Amino acid sequence: MTASTTPMLAKKRLGEALRALRKTRGLTGGEAAELVGWTDSKISRIETAESGVSLYDLEQLLDLYETASAQRVDVLKLHRSSKAKQWSTHAPYAGVLTANYQSLIAYEAECAEQWAYETCIWPGLLQTPKYAHAVISSGPLVQDYDDIDTLVSARTRRQEVLDRTDFELIAVVTLAPLLYQHGGPAVLKEQLRHVLTAMERPNVRVHVIPDNVSAGAYGGSMTVMHFADPADPSVAYLETAVTTEEHTQPQVTRRIVRLINHLQSAALDPPATRALIERRMDQLSDV
């Protein structure tokens, strides 16, 4: 069992460890729940990391599963690690960021590689504050205009992961983010310049799908995160205008990875992407 000092992965590993212990004991989720006086769904939520587990409840499970001393120590270490707090759970972010968004931030801080596909905007890790403000505040879906600055701050703070030497971002976008003037032409020009600067980092690759191919005809956005430890399964997020879905099932994440690989294969390589962005900036030269 691999210990972890990062809360989100520790929580996932804790759930996986408890599932393995239950199966070793020869119990179904329903049988384990009945023996400790819980519902089936509580066992399921703990094992899938949808909810945490108190130390008291954890001790109950470890006793039920007749856990050996060495395994017990490892599981308790995972439990302590899973309780560590991340910045997105504190003020001013707590109560503003959705549970799915907080999960994404936690996984993002711990993953080794992120693949992002966007159709209409630049990925969050590449957005300037002004561009992010324009995107977040536009349209009818803003829940509370008082939260916009907090959401922009969260998006900007997420970008600290780009400073990690053990992190890589591969971003694939359609031509639309180069054209749509969120916030106006001056904001777009600054945003394009920011993308070019980010591409100078050795751990950032950006690919634009040109308008002469049909590969970019997929709506919404997709994000997949891979982790350094092969024991940690990839996590994917699918986002539309009204919802964000988190997927951890391998069969689902594999399909999304294949789709993003297909999109990247149809896109321009980074040098050609840079040239395309520079030409678009020339068109905005009077701004």
N, C-alpha and C positions, 0 to 999 in steps of 0.2 A: 504494500500500500504506500503510495507516495503522499507525503505530507505537503501542505501548501501554506504559504503565509499570505496569500491573496484571498479575500473573503468570498468572491463569487465562485472561483474554482474550488475553494475549500468546501463551500456549500454543495456544489455538484458532486464532488468526490465523497462527501459525507453521505449523501443520498445513495450513491452507487455502492458504497461500502455496506450500508444498512440493507440494501436489496440483496447483495451477495450473501450477507450473514443470514438473512431470512431464508433464502433458497437453500443454503447449506443445512439449515435446520429442518428443511423439508416442509416449510409452511407457505401457504398462499397468502396474499395480502389480506384477504378476508379472514383467514384463520388467525393471523397475527393480530388483526384488529380486534377480533372477538376476545382473544385471550387477555388483552390489556384494557378492554372496555372502550375501544375507540370505534370510529367509523372507518369503512374501507377507504374513503376518500382522504382521510387524514394520513394514513400510511402512504397512499399514492403521492400526495402532495409533498411529503417529506422526501420520498425516494426520488422524485423528479425535480427536487429543489425549487418547487413552486412556493413552498413555505419553509420557514425554519423550524427548529425543534428545540424545546427547552432542555436544560441539563437534566431535570427530573424525568421528563419523558424519554430522553435518550438513555438514561440509566435503566429505565423500565425495559426498553427494547434490548439493550445489551444483556440484561439478566435473562430475558425471555429466550434470546438466541444462544444462551450459554457461551458467551464470548470469552475466548482465552485471554489471559492477562496481557500478553504482548499486543494482540489485536485491539484490546480495549484501550490501551494507552494511545495507539495510533488514531483510533476513532475519536477519542477525547481531544487530541491535538487538533484534528480537523474541525471539531466543534468550536474550539477556542478561536481558531483562525477564521471560521465562518462568521463570527460575531464582530469582527473588526469593522469599523465604519469607514465609508468612503465620503469624499467631499460632497457628492450629490445628495446625500441623505441629511445634510445639515442646512441651516438657514443660509441664504434665502431660497435655496433650491428645494428643500423639503416642502411638500404640499403644492409645488408648481409642476415639477417633473412627474410624468406618469410612471407607473411601475415598470412598464416595458422600456421606457427611455432610461430609467435608472439601471435596469439590467444591461441594456446596450452599453451604457457608459462603463459599467463594471467590467463587462467582458472585454470591451475595447482597451481598457487600461491593462489587461492581462494577456491579450492575444499577441501572437508573434507576427501575424499577417492579416491584413484586412483587404478584401476585395469589395469594391463599391461600384454600383451601376446606377446612373441617374439619367433621366430622359429630359428634364426641363431645367434643372438647376445644378450648380456645382455641389459635389459632396460636402457635407458639413465640415470635414477636417480640412477643407481647402477654402472655406469662405472667410472673407474679411468681415469685421464687425458691421460695417455699413451695408454690405450685401446681405448678411444674415438678418439684419434688422428689416431690410426691405422685403425679404422673402417671408419672414415670420409674421410681419405685420400686414401683409397683403391678403386679400381674399376674405371670404365670409366665415372662415373656420377658426379665426382667432377667438379663443374662449374668454380671455380677459386682457384688455390692452395694458393693464397695470403690470402684467407678467412679462411683457415683451422684453424689457431690459434684462430680466433674470434669465430668460430663454436664450438671449443673445450671449450673455455672459457664460452660460453653460456650454454653448456651442464653441465659444472661443477657448474656454478652459480645456475642453476635450482635446484641442489641438496640441496640448503638451506631449501627447504620445509620440508626435513626430520627432521629438528630441531624443527619443530612445534609440539606441544603436541596435537593439534587438527587435525592432518593429519595422514592418514594411507595408506601405500603402500602394495598392494597384487600383487606380480609378479609371473607369470606362464611362464615357458620356456620349450622348448624341451631339449633333451640331447645335441643338437648341440653346444650351447654356452660353454659347458664344454669341448668340443672336438676341435672346430675350434681355431687355434692358431693365431688369429689376432695380428699382431705385433711380433709374435714369442713365444716360450714356456715361456720365462721369463716374458713377458707381461701378458700372460694368467695366469701364477701362481700368479702374483701380483693381477690380477683381481679376481681370485677365493678367495684369501685371503681377499680382500676388500668386497666381497659379504658375506663371513662368518662374518666379523666384522659388516656389516650393519644388518645382521640377529640378532645380539645381541640387537638391538633397539627394544623396545616393540611395535613400530608402523610399523615394516617391517616384512612381511611374504613372503617367497620365496618357490615356489613349482616347482620341476622338473618333467617333464613327462618322465617316463622310456622308454627304447626301446622295451619293450615287450607289449606295447599297441599301438593302431592305432590312438588315439585321437589327437596326435600332427601332423597329416597330413594336417593341414590347413596352407596355405602359408601366407606370409606377417606378419604384426603386427597389434595389436589392443590395443587401450587405451580408457578406459571409466573413466570419472570423475563424482563423485556424490558430491552434495553440502549439507551443513548443513540445509539450509532452504528448506523444501519440495516444496516451490513455485518455486524453481529454478530447471528446468529440467536438467537431465544429459546430458553430451556432450561426443561424441565418435569420435575417429580418427582412420581411416583405412589407413595403409601405405603400399605401394608396393615399388619396386625399382625405380619407375619413378614418383609416385604421392602420395599426402597425401590428404585424403578427410575428411572433418569435417561434422558430422551429429548431429543435435539437435532434429530431429523428434522423438517423443517418441516411435513410432512403430519400428523405426530402432534401436534406442539405446537399447530397450528391447531385440531385437533379438541378438544384440552383447553381452549383459550381459548374456543371456542364454547360448550363445556359450562359453564365458569365464568360466562360472560356470561349464559347461560340461567338459571343459579342466582341470579345477582345480580338479574336482572330480576324474579324471583319473590320476592325478599327485600324487607324494609322498608328505607326510605331511612334515612340516619344519624339524623335527628331522631326518627323513629319508633322506631328501634333504641335510641336513648338512653332514650326514655320506657319502653320495654319492660324494659330493664336496671334502671332505677330502680324500677319496680314489683316486679321480682324481689328487689331489695335490700330493699324494704319488707317483703316476706314473710320476710326473714331479719333483721328489725329487732331481734328478741330475742337475737340472737347477740352 
